[in-house]
Amino acid sequence: MRPRTMWPLVVAAYRGLPAFQRERVREMGFGSILEIEPFFVDPPLIQVIWDRWDRVSRSFLFPWGHMVPSLEDVARITGLRVDGEAVTGVTDTDYTDLTQRLLGLEPFGQDDHERRMVGRVALLQSLGLAGMRQKADELLPTFVERAAGFAWATYGQDAEDIVRADRDLRRFLVFFFGKMLFTTKGDGIHCRFLELLDHLTRVGRYAWGATLLAHTFADLSTGTGWETTMGRFTPFLQVWSYYYLPLGRVTEVNPTAVPLARRWLPLVSTATYAFQLDVLRRHVRDFPALLVVWEPYADYGDADQPRDISVHCLNEIEPLRLRLVARTLGLHQRWIDEAEPRGIGRKTRGKAKTVDWRTRFPEQFSDWHHGGQVVTSDATDSTTYLQRYQEEYGLRDFMRPERRAAQGAAVRAETGGASSSRGPIVAAEVSSLQEQLAAAVARAERAERDLAIRSEELERALARETLTVAELTE
C-alpha cells in the first residue's frame, strides 16, 4: 500500500516559484500546508484507520465508539481555510478550451467527447520536474531542494509578464490539487478545478479545508479493500490519529509549530508491512478507552466548528456528522440511527456529463451557506450509546479484512460454479482457493500466537509507564 500523493515534488514546485508567486500562493491560503516539511507517510497506520471506515455513518468505528475528523482538525493540522465559499459549481466532459487557454496544455480522455485530464508527464515537464527521482543515497530534504532548483529555472521570473506568471501559477495549482490535496487513481490529473482557477483573485475565498475533508470522506467511502495505493492527502489522517489515538509511532520535535502537522516526526519501522499491520490492528482493538483523547485542542482556544454540515468538493458532497462524536465537543453521546445518504459522496455514474452540483443537490449547497446545524446533546451520560454501539458493531471483525475478502471470494466462486457449464474448472479453482485460504489462516494463527506474546510484553511495559506517570503526577 503506497500513497498516490507526490507531496515532495509538489513542495519542490512551490519552493521553486519566484518570491512574488509564493506570496500569491500564501494569499490564497495555501502557504501553511505547502511549508510543512514532507515527512514519512505511514502506510500501515493509514490502512488500519481506513479499515475502520464505515460508509453508512461516514465515520470510523473504533472499539470505544464513532470518530470523525472535523473542520477544526483540518484547520489546525493543515492550516487550510475551513470557512468561505463552497468549492462547488459545474463539472464538464470536455476541458479543452480551459486547458489550452489557462495551462497551454492539451487534455485527454477515453474518447473525443471526454477530455477531462492532463497528463502527469506533460504537467511535470511544464514545471521543469519531468524525470525527477530521489536517489538511493539522497535524503528527502536534499531531493526537494534539488528539484526546486530545476523548477525555479523553468518558471518565468518577471512579475510584469502577467500572462506567463498566471499560466505558471495555474500549472502549479493544478499539480498541487491533483497530486497532493485531491489525489485520484490513475496517472492523469483531473481538470475539474480549472473553472475556479480562471479568476485567480477569487481562489482565496474558497473553503479549501472543507474541500479536503469532503474528498477524504468520498475517497474512504469508494474503496474496495483491494487497492494497492491510497488517495487523498494521507498525512492529514496520519497526524489526526496522533492527537486522538496515541499509538507511539511518532515523536514530537517542535511543540510550538503551526500548523500542527509541522510538530511531528514519524518513526520508521524496519518490520514488514504485514507484521506492522497485524500489530497495529491488535493495538487499536485493545487500546484502553480511557487513553483516547476526545478534546485534543481544549487548551488551544476556541476555533472549532461544532456543526453538522455538508462539505463540498465539486462532484464529491459529503455530510460531516459531528453529532456522532459529541464527546469531541465536551458533550455526552446519545445513540443516533443512521442511514446512508443517497446520491451524496458518489461520482456521476455511467458516461460522464456536464453537471451543476449546486442545482443537483440544492439542499446540501444551501446547508453550507446557512452554516449547518448546531450540535447539541441532551444525554446525561454515554452509557446507553455505548451499549447500543456494541449491539450494532460489536461483532464486526476488524482484525482480518484480507481473510474475510478471501473467504468471500471462495464462497462466490463456489456459488457461481453450481450453475456454470465450467463445473470441473470452477471446482478446481474453488479447491485451489480453499487450499490458499487454509494456508493463509494457518499463517495468520501462527502470527497471532507470536503477536499475543509481543502484545503481553507491550501491555506490561505500558502498565509500568502508566504507573510511573501516575506517581509523577501525584
C-alpha positions in Angstrom: 0.0 0.0 0.0 1.6 3.3 -1.1 0.2 6.8 -1.2 -0.7 8.4 -4.5 0.4 11.8 -3.3 3.5 13.4 -4.8 4.0 15.6 -1.8 7.8 16.1 -2.1 7.6 17.1 -5.7 4.7 19.5 -5.1 6.7 21.2 -2.3 9.7 21.4 -4.6 7.5 23.0 -7.3 6.3 25.5 -4.6 9.8 26.4 -3.4 10.9 26.9 -6.9 8.4 29.6 -7.5 9.7 33.2 -7.6 9.1 35.1 -4.4 6.2 37.1 -5.8 4.5 33.9 -6.9 4.9 32.3 -3.5 3.4 35.3 -1.9 0.3 35.0 -4.2 0.0 31.3 -3.1 0.1 32.4 0.6 -2.6 35.0 -0.1 -4.7 32.2 -1.4 -4.4 30.4 1.9 -2.1 27.5 0.8 1.2 28.7 2.3 0.8 26.9 5.6 0.3 23.4 4.2 2.9 23.9 1.5 5.5 24.9 4.0 5.1 21.7 6.0 8.3 19.7 5.6 7.4 16.5 3.8 7.8 13.5 6.2 7.4 9.7 6.1 3.9 8.6 5.3 3.0 5.6 7.5 1.0 3.2 5.2 0.3 0.5 7.9 -1.2 3.2 10.2 -3.3 4.7 7.4 -4.5 1.2 6.4 -5.6 0.3 9.9 -7.6 3.6 10.2 -9.0 3.1 6.7 -10.2 -0.5 7.6 -12.4 1.0 10.3 -14.2 3.5 8.0 -18.0 2.9 7.8 -19.5 4.3 4.6 -23.0 4.3 6.0 -22.4 6.5 9.0 -19.4 8.3 7.3 -17.3 7.7 10.4 -14.6 5.5 11.8 -15.8 2.6 14.0 -13.4 2.1 16.9 -14.0 -0.1 19.9 -14.9 2.9 22.1 -17.3 4.5 19.5 -17.6 6.6 16.4 -14.8 9.0 15.5 -15.0 11.7 12.7 -12.3 14.2 11.6 -13.7 17.7 11.8 -13.2 21.0 10.2 -11.3 22.1 13.2 -8.9 19.2 12.7 -8.3 20.2 9.1 -7.7 23.9 10.1 -5.3 23.1 13.0 -3.4 20.2 11.2 -3.0 21.7 7.7 -3.7 25.5 8.1 -6.2 25.4 5.3 -9.3 27.7 5.4 -12.5 26.0 6.5 -14.9 28.9 6.1 -15.8 30.9 3.0 -17.4 29.9 -0.3 -18.1 26.2 -1.0 -15.9 24.6 -3.7 -18.8 23.7 -6.0 -20.0 24.5 -9.4 -20.0 22.8 -12.8 -18.0 19.7 -13.9 -17.8 19.1 -17.6 -16.8 16.3 -20.0 -14.5 18.4 -22.2 -12.0 20.9 -20.7 -10.1 21.5 -24.0 -10.8 25.3 -24.2 -9.9 25.9 -20.5 -6.9 23.7 -20.6 -5.4 25.3 -23.7 -6.3 28.8 -22.6 -5.2 28.6 -18.9 -2.4 26.0 -19.0 -1.2 25.9 -22.5 -1.6 22.1 -22.4 -3.7 19.5 -24.2 -6.2 17.4 -22.3 -7.0 13.8 -22.9 -9.8 11.3 -22.2 -11.3 8.0 -23.1 -12.7 9.4 -26.4 -13.1 12.7 -28.3 -16.2 13.6 -26.2 -14.4 13.2 -22.8 -11.3 15.3 -22.4 -11.1 15.9 -18.6 -7.4 15.1 -17.8 -4.0 16.5 -18.3 -1.0 14.1 -18.5 1.2 13.9 -15.4 4.3 13.8 -17.5 3.3 16.8 -19.6 2.4 18.8 -16.5 5.7 17.9 -14.8 7.6 19.0 -18.0 5.9 22.3 -17.8 7.1 22.7 -14.2 10.7 21.5 -15.0 10.3 18.4 -12.9 9.9 15.6 -15.5 12.1 12.6 -14.7 12.9 13.8 -11.2 13.6 10.9 -8.9 15.1 10.7 -5.4 18.5 8.9 -5.5 19.0 5.9 -3.3 21.5 7.7 -1.0 19.7 11.0 -1.1 17.9 12.4 1.9 14.4 13.7 1.3 15.2 17.4 2.1 18.1 17.3 -0.3 16.0 15.8 -3.0 13.3 18.5 -2.5 15.9 21.3 -2.7 17.5 19.8 -5.8 14.1 19.5 -7.5 13.2 23.1 -6.5 16.2 24.3 -8.4 15.0 22.7 -11.6 11.5 24.2 -11.1 13.0 27.7 -10.5 14.9 27.5 -13.8 11.6 26.8 -15.6 9.3 29.5 -14.2 9.1 33.0 -15.5 10.8 35.5 -13.2 9.3 38.7 -14.4 6.3 39.8 -12.3 5.3 42.3 -15.1 4.7 39.4 -17.6 1.3 38.7 -16.2 0.3 36.1 -18.9 3.3 34.0 -18.2 3.1 34.4 -14.4 -0.6 33.4 -14.3 0.0 30.4 -16.6 2.9 29.2 -14.4 0.8 29.7 -11.2 -2.2 27.8 -12.6 0.0 24.9 -13.7 1.4 24.7 -10.2 -2.1 24.9 -8.6 -3.4 22.1 -10.8 -0.4 20.0 -9.9 -0.9 20.9 -6.2 -4.6 19.9 -6.3 -4.2 16.8 -8.4 -1.1 15.2 -6.8 -1.3 16.4 -3.2 -4.6 17.7 -1.9 -7.1 15.8 -4.0 -5.3 12.8 -5.5 -7.2 10.3 -7.6 -6.5 6.9 -9.2 -4.5 6.8 -12.5 -1.7 8.7 -14.0 -3.7 11.7 -15.2 -4.6 14.8 -13.3 -8.2 16.0 -13.4 -9.1 19.4 -14.8 -12.3 19.8 -12.7 -10.9 22.8 -10.7 -9.9 24.8 -13.7 -13.0 26.8 -13.9 -12.3 28.0 -10.3 -8.8 29.0 -11.3 -9.9 31.2 -14.2 -10.1 34.2 -11.8 -7.0 33.8 -9.6 -8.0 36.6 -7.3 -11.1 34.6 -6.1 -9.2 31.4 -5.2 -8.5 32.5 -1.7 -12.3 33.0 -1.0 -13.0 29.2 -1.0 -13.1 26.9 1.9 -10.4 24.6 0.7 -10.0 22.9 4.1 -13.7 21.8 3.9 -13.0 20.6 0.3 -10.1 18.4 1.6 -12.4 16.9 4.2 -15.1 16.1 1.5 -12.6 14.5 -0.8 -11.2 12.4 2.1 -14.6 11.1 3.1 -15.5 10.4 -0.5 -12.2 8.5 -1.2 -12.6 6.5 2.0 -16.2 5.6 1.0 -15.4 4.4 -2.5 -12.6 2.0 -1.6 -13.0 -1.7 -2.4 -10.4 -3.0 0.1 -8.2 -4.3 -2.7 -6.4 -1.1 -3.5 -2.6 -1.0 -3.7 -2.5 2.8 -3.5 -4.0 5.4 -1.2 -5.6 8.5 -2.5 -6.3 11.8 -0.7 -3.8 13.8 1.4 -2.8 10.9 3.7 -0.6 12.9 6.1 -3.8 14.6 7.3 -5.3 11.3 8.7 -1.9 10.3 9.9 -1.5 13.4 12.1 -5.1 13.3 13.1 -4.5 9.9 14.7 -1.5 11.2 16.6 -3.9 13.6 18.5 -6.8 11.3 19.2 -5.2 7.8 19.3 -1.6 8.0 20.5 -0.1 4.7 19.4 3.6 5.6 19.9 4.5 5.8 16.2 5.7 9.4 16.2 8.0 11.8 18.1 7.1 15.4 18.8 10.0 17.5 17.6 8.6 21.1 17.5 5.9 21.5 20.2 5.1 25.1 19.2 5.0 24.9 15.4 1.8 25.6 13.4 0.1 24.1 11.6 0.2 21.1 13.9 1.5 18.8 11.1 4.9 20.5 11.5 5.3 19.3 15.1 5.8 15.6 14.4 8.5 13.2 13.1 7.1 9.7 12.3 9.1 6.7 13.5 10.2 4.5 10.6 10.0 0.7 11.3 12.1 -1.9 9.5 9.5 -4.6 10.2 7.4 -5.9 7.3 4.3 -4.2 6.2 2.1 -7.2 7.1 3.7 -7.5 10.5 3.1 -3.9 11.3 -0.4 -4.1 10.1 -1.2 -7.0 12.4 0.5 -5.3 15.4 -1.4 -2.1 14.8 -4.8 -3.8 14.4 -4.3 -5.6 17.7 -3.2 -2.4 19.4 -6.2 -0.4 18.2 -8.5 -3.3 19.2 -7.0 -3.4 22.7 -6.3 0.3 23.1 -7.6 1.5 26.5 -10.7 3.7 26.0 -9.5 5.9 28.9 -6.4 6.9 26.9 -8.4 8.1 23.9 -8.1 11.9 23.6 -11.5 13.3 22.8 -10.7 17.0 23.0 -7.0 17.4 22.0 -7.4 21.2 21.4 -9.1 22.0 24.6 -6.3 24.3 25.7 -5.7 25.9 22.3 -8.5 28.4 22.3 -11.9 28.5 20.6 -11.7 27.8 16.9 -13.9 24.8 16.5 -16.8 24.2 14.1 -19.4 22.3 16.3 -22.0 21.9 13.5 -23.4 19.2 11.3 -22.8 20.5 7.7 -22.4 19.3 4.1 -18.9 19.8 2.8 -18.2 20.2 -0.9 -15.5 19.2 -3.4 -17.5 19.8 -6.7 -18.9 16.3 -7.5 -18.0 15.0 -4.1 -20.5 16.1 -1.5 -20.2 14.6 2.0 -22.1 15.0 5.3 -20.0 16.0 8.3 -21.8 14.4 11.2 -20.4 15.8 14.5 -23.5 14.7 16.3 -22.0 11.2 16.1 -19.0 12.4 18.1 -20.5 14.7 20.7 -17.7 13.7 23.1 -15.2 15.7 21.0 -17.4 18.8 21.8 -17.4 18.1 25.6 -20.9 16.6 25.5 -22.3 13.2 26.4 -23.1 10.9 23.4 -26.6 9.7 22.6 -27.4 7.0 20.1 -28.4 8.1 16.7 -29.7 5.8 14.0 -28.0 6.5 10.7 -28.9 5.8 7.0 -26.6 6.1 4.1 -27.1 9.4 2.3 -28.4 8.6 -1.2 -26.7 10.3 -4.1 -24.1 12.0 -1.9 -20.4 11.3 -1.9 -20.7 9.5 -5.2 -19.3 10.4 -8.6 -21.6 10.6 -11.6 -22.5 7.2 -12.8 -22.3 5.9 -16.4 -21.0 8.2 -19.1 -19.6 11.5 -17.9 -21.8 14.5 -18.4 -22.0 18.2 -17.6 -23.4 18.7 -14.1 -24.0 21.7 -12.0 -23.7 20.4 -8.5 -25.4 23.4 -6.9 -28.7 22.6 -8.6 -28.3 18.8 -8.4 -28.0 18.9 -4.6 -29.6 22.3 -3.7 -30.2 21.3 0.0 -26.6 20.5 0.6 -25.5 23.6 -1.2 -27.9 25.7 1.0 -26.7 23.8 4.1 -23.2 25.1 3.6 -24.3 28.7 3.1 -26.5 28.6 6.1 -23.8 27.2 8.4 -25.3 23.8 9.0 -26.9 22.8 12.3 -25.5 23.3 15.8 -24.7 20.0 17.5 -26.4 19.5 20.9 -26.9 16.6 23.2 -29.4 16.0 26.0 -27.8 12.8 27.2 -26.7 12.8 30.8 -24.1 10.1 30.2 -22.8 7.9 27.3 -23.8 4.5 28.8 -26.8 3.9 26.6 -24.9 4.9 23.5 -22.0 2.5 24.3 -24.5 -0.4 24.9 -26.2 0.3 21.5 -22.9 0.7 19.8 -21.7 -2.7 21.0 -25.0 -4.3 19.9 -24.7 -2.7 16.4 -21.0 -3.1 15.7 -19.5 -5.3 18.4 -19.4 -8.5 16.2 -17.6 -6.8 13.3 -14.1 -8.3 12.8 -11.5 -5.6 12.0 -8.6 -7.9 12.6 -8.5 -9.8 9.4 -10.2 -7.9 6.5 -8.0 -9.8 4.0 -9.1 -13.2 5.3 -12.8 -12.1 5.1 -12.2 -11.0 1.5 -10.6 -14.3 0.6 -13.5 -16.2 2.2 -16.0 -14.2 0.3 -14.1 -14.8 -3.0 -14.2 -18.6 -2.3 -17.9 -18.6 -1.5 -18.7 -16.6 -4.6 -16.7 -18.9 -6.8 -18.3 -22.0 -5.3 -21.8 -20.5 -5.7 -21.1 -19.5 -9.3 -19.8 -23.0 -10.1 -23.1 -24.7 -9.2 -24.9 -23.2 -12.3 -21.9 -23.0 -14.6 -21.1 -25.2 -17.5 -17.4 -24.9 -16.4 -18.2 -27.1 -13.4 -14.9 -29.1 -13.2 -12.8 -26.0 -13.9 -14.6 -23.9 -11.3 -14.4 -26.8 -8.8 -10.6 -26.9 -9.3 -10.5 -23.1 -8.8 -12.6 -23.4 -5.6 -10.4 -26.1 -4.3 -7.3 -24.1 -5.0 -8.8 -21.0 -3.3 -9.7 -23.1 -0.3 -6.2 -24.5 0.0 -4.8 -21.0 -0.3 -7.3 -19.8 2.3 -6.4 -22.7 4.7 -2.7 -21.9 4.4 -3.3 -18.2 4.9 -5.4 -19.0 8.0 -2.7 -21.2 9.4 -0.1 -18.5 8.9 -2.4 -15.9 10.5 -2.9 -18.2 13.5 0.8 -18.6 14.0 1.3 -14.9 13.7 -1.5 -14.3 16.2 0.3 -16.5 18.7 3.5 -14.6 18.2 1.7 -11.3 18.4 -0.1 -12.3 21.6 3.3 -12.8 23.3 4.5 -9.5 22.0 1.3 -7.7 23.0 1.6 -9.0 26.5 5.1 -7.6 26.7 3.9 -4.3 25.4 1.0 -4.2 27.8 3.2 -4.8 30.7 5.5 -2.0 29.5 2.6 0.3 29.1 1.3 -0.6 32.6 4.7 0.3 34.1 4.8 3.5 32.1 1.3 4.5 33.2 2.2 3.7 36.8 5.3 5.9 36.6 3.2 8.8 35.1 0.7 8.5 37.9 3.4 8.6 40.5 4.9 11.7 38.9 1.5 13.3 38.7 0.9 12.7 42.4 
